[in-house]
Amino acid sequence: MTELSVDVRVQVARWRNLLVDAARCGSLASPLAALSHPHWEPMELQALWWLRAESLLPVGVLAMRLGGLAMPRLSRLVDRLEAGGLVRRERSVRNDRRRVRVRLTEAGHALTDELNAQVQERMAKLLSPLQGETRSALMDILELWVQALTVQARTAEEVAEENAELASVPDELLRASAA
């Protein structure tokens, strides 16, 4: 573990114990994990749910949303959804056929309305043990946490973009600018 203060280490241990206890209560599973439909597999349904949440996703981002799904498996999954009329692929750059984004069709939107109802029901069950102000306080804290994670992720993205830009600059230019 990296250099963490004693306070953070204590909080990490407490969080770990809370997660273990929540798992024992059966409340740790993702509300997306048990989506069900007579024609579609759970992973396909999760992909549809993510597309509903984010409108249009590059295939690489969709793979990450699905837990780091390998690209060959994701391609087959998108093929099945496309054949079923639920999604369509779009090229994001005309000259680069590898850059593909996925979007829901009208039929996909209709199915995801049903899926979203299942997810919301599960989420309501998770929140139901808490009442009024306690539930609101939890939501406020979770919003602060997500904001902090978003800032952290943006910073990491910016560093990665800067490194990519530097990697694309020819060595001669770098030597010339250093001189």
Backbone hydrogen bonds in HBPLUS format (Angstrom, degrees):
<---DONOR---> <-ACCEPTOR-->    atom                        ^
c    i                          cat <-CA-CA->   ^        H-A-AA   ^      H-
h    n   atom  resd res      DA  || num        DHA   H-A  angle D-A-AA Bond
n    s   type  num  typ     dist DA aas  dist angle  dist       angle   num
A0009-ARG N   A0005-SER O   2.98 MM   4  6.29 161.1  2.02 152.1 157.7     1
A0010-VAL N   A0006-VAL O   2.93 MM   4  6.16 156.0  1.99 151.7 157.8     2
A0011-GLN N   A0007-ASP O   3.01 MM   4  6.29 157.1  2.07 146.5 153.0     3
A0012-VAL N   A0008-VAL O   2.81 MM   4  6.05 153.6  1.88 152.4 159.9     4
A0013-ALA N   A0009-ARG O   3.00 MM   4  6.23 160.1  2.04 146.3 151.3     5
A0014-ARG N   A0010-VAL O   2.93 MM   4  6.17 155.3  1.99 146.1 153.5     6
A0015-TRP N   A0011-GLN O   2.80 MM   4  6.00 159.9  1.84 148.7 154.1     7
A0016-ARG N   A0012-VAL O   2.88 MM   4  6.06 162.8  1.91 150.7 155.4     8
A0017-ASN N   A0013-ALA O   3.04 MM   4  6.28 162.5  2.07 147.0 151.2     9
A0018-LEU N   A0014-ARG O   2.90 MM   4  6.20 152.7  1.98 147.4 155.6    10
A0019-LEU N   A0015-TRP O   2.82 MM   4  6.12 155.6  1.88 155.0 161.6    11
A0020-VAL N   A0016-ARG O   2.94 MM   4  6.24 158.1  1.99 152.3 158.3    12
A0021-ASP N   A0017-ASN O   2.90 MM   4  6.12 162.6  1.93 148.4 153.3    13
A0022-ALA N   A0018-LEU O   2.81 MM   4  6.02 156.4  1.86 147.9 154.8    14
A0023-ALA N   A0019-LEU O   2.88 MM   4  6.07 153.7  1.95 145.9 153.1    15
A0024-ARG N   A0020-VAL O   2.95 MM   4  6.27 151.0  2.03 147.0 155.1    16
A0025-CYS N   A0021-ASP O   3.14 MM   4  6.47 137.9  2.33 139.4 150.3    17
A0025-CYS N   A0022-ALA O   3.12 MM   3  5.10 127.3  2.41  93.3 107.2    18
A0027-SER N   A0022-ALA O   3.02 MM   5  5.40 160.8  2.05 157.9 151.7    19
A0026-GLY N   A0023-ALA O   2.91 MM   3  4.97 155.9  1.97 104.6 112.1    20
A0033-ALA N   A0030-SER O   2.96 MM   3  5.21 148.0  2.07 108.1 117.4    21
A0035-LEU N   A0032-LEU O   3.36 MM   3  5.64 163.2  2.39 119.0 116.5    22
A0044-GLU N   A0041-GLU O   3.07 MM   3  5.28 120.1  2.44 104.1 118.9    23
A0045-LEU N   A0041-GLU O   3.02 MM   4  6.34 155.4  2.08 155.1 162.8    24
A0046-GLN N   A0042-PRO O   2.88 MM   4  6.16 149.6  1.97 147.0 155.7    25
A0047-ALA N   A0043-MET O   3.00 MM   4  6.24 154.9  2.06 143.0 149.4    26
A0048-LEU N   A0044-GLU O   3.02 MM   4  6.34 157.5  2.07 146.4 152.2    27
A0049-TRP N   A0045-LEU O   2.92 MM   4  6.17 156.0  1.98 146.2 153.0    28
A0050-TRP N   A0046-GLN O   2.94 MM   4  6.25 159.5  1.98 154.1 158.4    29
A0051-LEU N   A0047-ALA O   2.99 MM   4  6.26 156.8  2.04 148.8 155.5    30
A0052-ARG N   A0048-LEU O   2.91 MM   4  6.19 149.6  2.00 148.4 156.9    31
A0053-ALA N   A0049-TRP O   2.99 MM   4  6.27 152.2  2.07 145.6 153.2    32
A0054-GLU N   A0050-TRP O   2.93 MM   4  6.11 145.0  2.05 148.6 157.6    33
A0055-SER N   A0051-LEU O   2.70 MM   4  5.13 122.0  2.04 142.7 148.5    34
A0056-LEU N   A0054-GLU O   2.73 MM   2  5.83 134.7  1.93 115.6 100.5    35
A0057-LEU N   A0102-VAL O   3.09 MM  45  5.41 160.0  2.13 149.1 152.0    36
A0102-VAL N   A0057-LEU O   2.76 MM  45  5.41 155.1  1.82 144.7 150.4    37
A0061-VAL N   A0058-PRO O   3.04 MM   3  5.35 121.6  2.39 105.9 120.0    38
A0062-LEU N   A0058-PRO O   3.00 MM   4  6.33 162.0  2.03 158.6 164.3    39
A0059-VAL N   A0100-VAL O   3.04 MM  41  6.12 156.7  2.09 159.3 155.8    40
A0063-ALA N   A0059-VAL O   2.90 MM   4  6.13 154.8  1.96 148.6 155.3    41
A0064-MET N   A0060-GLY O   3.13 MM   4  6.42 150.5  2.22 139.1 146.3    42
A0065-ARG N   A0061-VAL O   2.89 MM   4  6.22 156.3  1.95 152.6 159.5    43
A0066-LEU N   A0062-LEU O   3.07 MM   4  6.30 135.6  2.28 142.2 153.7    44
A0066-LEU N   A0063-ALA O   3.22 MM   3  5.16 131.3  2.47  92.2 105.1    45
A0068-GLY N   A0063-ALA O   2.92 MM   5  5.25 128.9  2.18 134.3 140.4    46
A0069-LEU N   A0063-ALA O   3.02 MM   6  4.85 140.9  2.17 138.1 128.7    47
A0067-GLY N   A0064-MET O   3.01 MM   3  5.22 142.5  2.15 119.3 116.7    48
A0074-LEU N   A0070-ALA O   2.90 MM   4  6.17 157.1  1.95 154.0 161.7    49
A0075-SER N   A0071-MET O   2.82 MM   4  5.96 160.4  1.86 154.6 159.1    50
A0076-ARG N   A0072-PRO O   3.16 MM   4  6.44 156.9  2.21 144.3 149.4    51
A0077-LEU N   A0073-ARG O   2.99 MM   4  6.22 155.1  2.05 145.8 153.2    52
A0078-VAL N   A0074-LEU O   2.83 MM   4  6.10 165.8  1.85 159.9 162.3    53
A0079-ASP N   A0075-SER O   2.85 MM   4  6.01 151.5  1.93 143.6 152.5    54
A0080-ARG N   A0076-ARG O   3.00 MM   4  6.28 157.8  2.05 148.9 153.1    55
A0081-LEU N   A0077-LEU O   3.05 MM   4  6.38 162.0  2.09 151.0 155.9    56
A0082-GLU N   A0078-VAL O   2.79 MM   4  5.92 154.4  1.86 150.0 157.5    57
A0083-ALA N   A0079-ASP O   2.83 MM   4  6.03 159.9  1.87 150.6 156.3    58
A0084-GLY N   A0080-ARG O   2.95 MM   4  6.13 139.4  2.12 140.0 151.2    59
A0086-LEU N   A0081-LEU O   2.93 MM   5  5.36 158.3  1.98 167.0 160.3    60
A0085-GLY N   A0082-GLU O   2.98 MM   3  5.08 159.9  2.03 106.2 111.6    61
A0105-THR N   A0086-LEU O   2.93 MM  19  5.29 160.8  1.97 128.0 127.1    62
A0088-ARG N   A0103-ARG O   2.82 MM  15  5.50 147.9  1.93 154.5 164.5    63
A0103-ARG N   A0088-ARG O   3.00 MM  15  5.50 157.8  2.05 154.1 161.4    64
A0090-GLU N   A0101-ARG O   2.77 MM  11  5.15 154.5  1.83 151.1 154.1    65
A0101-ARG N   A0090-GLU O   2.77 MM  11  5.15 166.1  1.79 156.3 161.2    66
A0092-SER N   A0099-ARG O   2.99 MM   7  5.66 169.8  2.00 144.9 147.4    67
A0096-ASP N   A0093-VAL O   3.13 MM   3  5.41 153.0  2.21 109.8 118.0    68
A0099-ARG N   A0096-ASP O   3.25 MM   3  5.92 156.7  2.31 116.8 121.8    69
A0109-HIS N   A0105-THR O   2.88 MM   4  6.23 151.3  1.96 149.7 157.4    70
A0110-ALA N   A0106-GLU O   2.99 MM   4  6.31 155.1  2.05 149.0 155.5    71
A0111-LEU N   A0107-ALA O   3.06 MM   4  6.33 161.8  2.09 148.6 152.7    72
A0112-THR N   A0108-GLY O   2.92 MM   4  6.11 158.1  1.97 148.0 154.6    73
A0113-ASP N   A0109-HIS O   3.04 MM   4  6.25 133.9  2.26 141.9 152.9    74
A0114-GLU N   A0111-LEU O   3.04 MM   3  5.31 121.8  2.39 102.2 115.7    75
A0115-LEU N   A0111-LEU O   3.03 MM   4  6.43 156.6  2.09 147.1 154.3    76
A0116-ASN N   A0112-THR O   2.79 MM   4  5.82 159.8  1.83 143.8 149.1    77
A0117-ALA N   A0113-ASP O   3.22 MM   4  6.44 146.1  2.35 137.0 144.9    78
A0118-GLN N   A0114-GLU O   3.26 MM   4  6.69 149.8  2.36 143.9 151.2    79
A0118-GLN N   A0115-LEU O   2.99 MM   3  5.13 117.2  2.39  98.5 113.8    80
A0119-VAL N   A0115-LEU O   2.98 MM   4  6.35 159.9  2.02 155.4 161.0    81
A0120-GLN N   A0116-ASN O   2.86 MM   4  6.02 166.8  1.87 152.4 156.1    82
A0121-GLU N   A0117-ALA O   3.06 MM   4  6.18 152.7  2.13 142.1 149.2    83
A0122-ARG N   A0118-GLN O   3.12 MM   4  6.42 160.1  2.16 149.5 154.1    84
A0123-MET N   A0119-VAL O   2.90 MM   4  6.16 160.7  1.94 154.9 160.8    85
A0124-ALA N   A0120-GLN O   2.87 MM   4  6.01 153.6  1.94 146.5 153.6    86
A0125-LYS N   A0121-GLU O   3.11 MM   4  6.40 150.4  2.20 144.0 151.3    87
A0126-LEU N   A0122-ARG O   3.09 MM   4  6.44 146.3  2.21 143.2 152.3    88
A0127-LEU N   A0123-MET O   3.04 MM   4  6.35 149.0  2.14 147.5 155.6    89
A0128-SER N   A0124-ALA O   2.88 MM   4  5.88 132.9  2.11 143.4 156.0    90
A0130-LEU N   A0127-LEU O   2.96 MM   3  5.77 154.0  2.03 128.3 135.3    91
A0134-THR N   A0131-GLN O   2.91 MM   3  5.65 124.0  2.23 152.9 158.6    92
A0135-ARG N   A0131-GLN O   3.17 MM   4  5.59 158.5  2.21 121.6 127.0    93
A0136-SER N   A0132-GLY O   2.98 MM   4  6.28 160.3  2.02 153.1 159.3    94
A0137-ALA N   A0133-GLU O   2.83 MM   4  5.99 153.8  1.90 145.1 152.3    95
A0138-LEU N   A0134-THR O   2.98 MM   4  6.25 154.9  2.05 146.6 153.1    96
A0139-MET N   A0135-ARG O   3.03 MM   4  6.34 159.8  2.07 149.9 155.0    97
A0140-ASP N   A0136-SER O   2.90 MM   4  6.18 157.3  1.96 149.5 155.8    98
A0141-ILE N   A0137-ALA O   2.97 MM   4  6.20 161.4  2.00 151.2 155.6    99
A0142-LEU N   A0138-LEU O   2.88 MM   4  6.11 162.1  1.91 153.6 159.0   100
A0143-GLU N   A0139-MET O   2.90 MM   4  6.09 154.2  1.97 148.3 155.2   101
A0144-LEU N   A0140-ASP O   3.07 MM   4  6.37 156.2  2.13 146.3 152.2   102
A0145-TRP N   A0141-ILE O   2.94 MM   4  6.19 155.5  2.00 149.3 156.4   103
A0146-VAL N   A0142-LEU O   2.89 MM   4  6.14 163.0  1.92 152.4 156.1   104
A0147-GLN N   A0143-GLU O   2.96 MM   4  6.15 156.6  2.02 147.2 153.8   105
A0148-ALA N   A0144-LEU O   3.00 MM   4  6.25 158.2  2.05 147.0 152.5   106
A0149-LEU N   A0145-TRP O   2.87 MM   4  6.18 156.6  1.93 150.7 157.8   107
A0150-THR N   A0146-VAL O   2.84 MM   4  6.00 151.6  1.92 146.9 154.8   108
A0151-VAL N   A0147-GLN O   3.04 MM   4  6.33 158.2  2.09 149.5 154.3   109
A0152-GLN N   A0148-ALA O   3.02 MM   4  6.23 161.9  2.06 147.5 152.7   110
A0153-ALA N   A0149-LEU O   2.82 MM   4  6.03 156.3  1.87 148.9 155.5   111
A0154-ARG N   A0150-THR O   2.89 MM   4  6.09 160.1  1.93 150.6 155.9   112
A0155-THR N   A0151-VAL O   2.99 MM   4  6.19 159.6  2.03 149.5 154.8   113
A0156-ALA N   A0152-GLN O   3.07 MM   4  6.34 159.4  2.11 146.6 151.9   114
A0157-GLU N   A0153-ALA O   2.86 MM   4  6.12 155.4  1.92 149.5 156.8   115
A0158-GLU N   A0154-ARG O   2.81 MM   4  6.04 160.4  1.85 154.3 159.2   116
A0159-VAL N   A0155-THR O   3.03 MM   4  6.28 158.9  2.07 150.4 155.4   117
A0160-ALA N   A0156-ALA O   3.00 MM   4  6.21 159.6  2.04 145.8 151.6   118
A0161-GLU N   A0157-GLU O   2.83 MM   4  6.09 156.7  1.88 152.2 158.8   119
A0162-GLU N   A0158-GLU O   2.91 MM   4  6.12 160.2  1.95 149.0 154.3   120
A0163-ASN N   A0159-VAL O   2.92 MM   4  6.14 160.9  1.96 150.7 156.0   121
A0164-ALA N   A0160-ALA O   2.91 MM   4  6.13 151.0  2.00 144.5 152.8   122
A0165-GLU N   A0161-GLU O   2.87 MM   4  6.12 155.8  1.92 149.4 156.0   123
A0166-LEU N   A0162-GLU O   2.91 MM   4  6.17 160.1  1.95 151.0 156.3   124
A0167-ALA N   A0163-ASN O   2.91 MM   4  6.08 150.4  2.00 142.6 151.0   125
A0168-SER N   A0164-ALA O   3.11 MM   4  6.34 132.7  2.35 138.3 149.8   126
A0168-SER N   A0165-GLU O   3.14 MM   3  5.21 133.6  2.36  95.8 108.3   127
A0169-VAL N   A0166-LEU O   3.20 MM   3  5.27 151.1  2.29 100.5 109.0   128
A0173-LEU N   A0170-PRO O   3.04 MM   3  5.53 126.0  2.35 109.8 122.0   129
A0174-LEU N   A0170-PRO O   3.27 MM   4  6.69 156.8  2.33 149.9 156.6   130
A0175-ARG N   A0171-ASP O   2.91 MM   4  6.16 161.7  1.94 156.0 160.6   131
A0176-ALA N   A0172-GLU O   2.90 MM   4  6.07 154.3  1.97 142.9 150.7   132
A0177-SER N   A0173-LEU O   2.88 MM   4  6.07 155.2  1.94 148.4 154.5   133
A0178-ALA N   A0174-LEU O   3.04 MM   4  6.19 139.8  2.21 140.7 151.2   134
A0179-ALA N   A0175-ARG O   3.14 MM   4  6.31 132.4  2.38 140.0 151.4   135
